[in-house]
Amino acid sequence: MKTFEYTIKDEQGIHARPAGMLVKEVKKYQSKITVKKGERTVEAQKLMALMSLGVKCADRITVSVDGADEEEAAAQIEEFLKTNL
């Protein structure tokens, strides 16, 4: 399992558009990918669950990737976050 933390830099946090883009990116991989903020953890493939976390600018999230392609998936998801959020 690969895990990394990321601090959101987008002024609006994880709102509908970037959440949708993140879901699309996550679905490219076989691994199970979760996003955690505080005590809540949700599957990154579920748009409404992601948005329900209420992630704002400067919030720190933890992303966990577990599965056959976890190395590639973790690297690509982290790059996606840096580019888009």
Helices and strands as residue ranges (DSSP letters): E 2-7, H 16-26, E 32-37, E 40-43, H 47-52, E 60-66, H 70-84
